[in-house]
Amino acid sequence: MPASTDVLVVGAGPAGSSAAAWAAASGRSVLLADSAVFPRDKTCGDGLTPRAVAELDLLGLGDWVRARSISKGLRMCGWGKSAELQWPKGSFPGVGSAVPRTELDDRIRLNAVERGAVMAQGAKAVSVETTDNRVTSVTFKTAEGLRTVNCRTLVVADGVKSTLGKQLGREWHQDLPYAVAARAYIKSGRSDDPFITGHMEIKDPAGGFVPGYGWIFPLGNGEVNVGLGSISTKKRPARVALHPLLEQYAEEQRKEWDFVGEVRALRSALLPMAGSVSDFAGKNWACIGDAAACINPLNGEGIDYGLEGGRLLAAMLDEPDLTQAWPNELRTHYGSAFSIGRRVVALGTQPGVFRVGGPLALRSRRFLNVLLRTMGNLITDEDKDLVARMWRTAGRVSMRLDQRPPFS
Ligand SMILES: Cc1cc2nc3c(=O)[nH]c(=O)nc-3n(C[C@H](O)[C@H](O)[C@H](O)COP(=O)(O)OP(=O)(O)OC[C@H]3O[C@@H](n4cnc5c(N)ncnc54)[C@H](O)[C@@H]3O)c2cc1C
C-alpha cells in the first residue's frame, strides 16, 4: 500500500469503485481499499434498471453488462393478474439487466484499476485521523499488520453499516423509513426470461397479507435471484420472518418459474433509504452509496445511485469544503424523488393500502406505466411531459413539507 495518495477510497462496491474509476481518470493518484478479497458476494437482488445501465455505459461497461443478461422491462404481478411493462422511452437506455454481485462488483473494481487506481484487498479500515473535520490519514488492518495511508481526500464507500462513516460522525436516522430484504439463488428453466418480475401480493404462512414485495430477477446463467423485501418505519416496524417467508415464496413460484432444487445462499440485510443520514461529509471527506443512504425507497435500488454518486463526487474533488457542498449536491439530484418516495412507502405500511390499492393499480396499464417510470426514478430534468412536470412539482412540495429533508 502506498504511504500517501491524492484520493483514498474505502470500500470497492459499486459506489467506491465508480469514485475510484472517475478520480483515476482525472489523473489523480487513487488507492481503492476493501476489507474483502474479490470476487466477493454482497446480499442484493442484482437488478439493474436502465438508470444503472446508463451509468455502466459511461464507465465503458455497456457491452459487458448487455452480454450478461438483458431485461426489456418489468412484469408486475398480484391478485391473479400480471402486466408486462417495457422500460420507458426517454433519457435512459431501453434495457435493464441483472448480474450477480460477485461478478458485477469485480468487473467495476477492475475498471477502476484499468483507469489507474491502485487496489488493496484484504485491507480493513480500522481508524481515521482528523484535524478540524479534515481527514489526514486512515489506518488499515492487513495481513502484514497495520498500515497508515495519508490522503488529500477520503471517499467513504463502506456500505450500509459504514463503520468508518460512524467514526467520522455520520448518523443514520432509523426513525425514517428503511427496508429489510432477503435474497437467494435458485436454478430455473426461465433464467433467460426477458422481464424482471415483481410481486405485490405477499402472504404469510397463515394467509395474512404482508406489506412487502417479492422479486424474481433472471440472471441468464441458469439461475434467478429470488427475494423479498418489507418496509419498516418507527411506527410500523417490519415484523416479518424473511427467511421462511422467502422459502415459501420460492415454493409458490416453483412451477411457474420451473425451479430446480433448493434455494441457495439465502441472506438478508438492511437497506438505508432516501438520504436518511446527516453529518456524512466533512472538509475533505464524504460518504457515498449506502453509507449516504442513497437507495431509492420506491424500488430498493442502490447500485445506480452508488455509481452515480461516485461519479458526482469525483467531479467535486477540487471543492475546498465538502461539508455542505456534498449534501447539497445529493439533494439537488435526488432530494425531491427521495422525499416523495419516503411519503409513498410510509403510506404503503398503513394497513389496507397495498391490499386495496394493489388490485386497483393492476387494472390500469396506463397507471402501471406511470408507476414504473416514477418508481424507477426514470424521469430527468429534460423530460417535459405532464407526468414529469407533476412529479417534479410534487417533489418540490414534498421537500418543503419535510421536517428533515433528504441528506440533512
Ligand atoms: C436484499 C437486498 C436486495 C437488493 N437489491 C437491489 C437490486 O436489485 N438493485 C439495486 O440496485 N440495489 C439493490 N440493493 C441495494 C444495493 O445492494 C446497495 O445499495 C449497493 O450494494 C450499495 O453499494 P455500495 O458500494 O454503497 O456498498 P457495498 O456494495 O455494500 O460495498 C461496500 C464495500 O465496503 C467494504 N467495506 C466495508 N467496511 C470496510 C472497512 N472498514 N474497510 C474496508 N472495506 C470495507 C465491503 O467489503 C464492501 O465491499 C439491495 C440490497 C439488499 C440488502
The ligand as a Gaussian input file, in Angstrom:
#p B3LYP/6-31G(d) Opt

LIG

0 1
 C      -31.579000      -7.932000      -0.142000
 C      -31.170000      -6.718000      -0.930000
 C      -31.550000      -6.617000      -2.255000
 C      -31.144000      -5.507000      -3.020000
 N      -31.474000      -5.482000      -4.347000
 C      -31.008000      -4.487000      -5.136000
 C      -31.224000      -4.515000      -6.553000
 O      -31.823000      -5.450000      -7.096000
 N      -30.742000      -3.479000      -7.290000
 C      -30.071000      -2.441000      -6.729000
 O      -29.681000      -1.509000      -7.445000
 N      -29.816000      -2.408000      -5.391000
 C      -30.252000      -3.417000      -4.582000
 N      -29.954000      -3.409000      -3.245000
 C      -29.158000      -2.305000      -2.697000
 C      -27.675000      -2.495000      -3.078000
 O      -27.241000      -3.772000      -2.706000
 C      -26.817000      -1.420000      -2.385000
 O      -27.458000      -0.175000      -2.496000
 C      -25.415000      -1.330000      -3.021000
 O      -24.691000      -2.508000      -2.824000
 C      -24.636000      -0.149000      -2.422000
 O      -23.318000      -0.142000      -2.913000
 P      -22.115000       0.460000      -2.045000
 O      -20.946000       0.474000      -2.956000
 O      -22.537000       1.692000      -1.374000
 O      -21.894000      -0.595000      -0.848000
 P      -21.475000      -2.120000      -0.881000
 O      -21.837000      -2.734000      -2.169000
 O      -22.053000      -2.717000       0.355000
 O      -19.895000      -2.112000      -0.764000
 C      -19.259000      -1.723000       0.426000
 C      -17.843000      -2.304000       0.421000
 O      -17.145000      -1.765000       1.530000
 C      -16.323000      -2.778000       2.089000
 N      -16.050000      -2.392000       3.480000
 C      -16.928000      -2.285000       4.499000
 N      -16.310000      -1.870000       5.617000
 C      -14.994000      -1.707000       5.287000
 C      -13.840000      -1.301000       6.020000
 N      -13.908000      -0.944000       7.316000
 N      -12.663000      -1.265000       5.386000
 C      -12.553000      -1.603000       4.070000
 N      -13.618000      -2.004000       3.338000
 C      -14.818000      -2.047000       3.934000
 C      -17.149000      -4.046000       1.935000
 O      -16.326000      -5.200000       1.954000
 C      -17.809000      -3.807000       0.582000
 O      -17.066000      -4.375000      -0.473000
 C      -30.364000      -4.478000      -2.437000
 C      -29.983000      -4.587000      -1.097000
 C      -30.371000      -5.685000      -0.345000
 C      -29.928000      -5.810000       1.095000

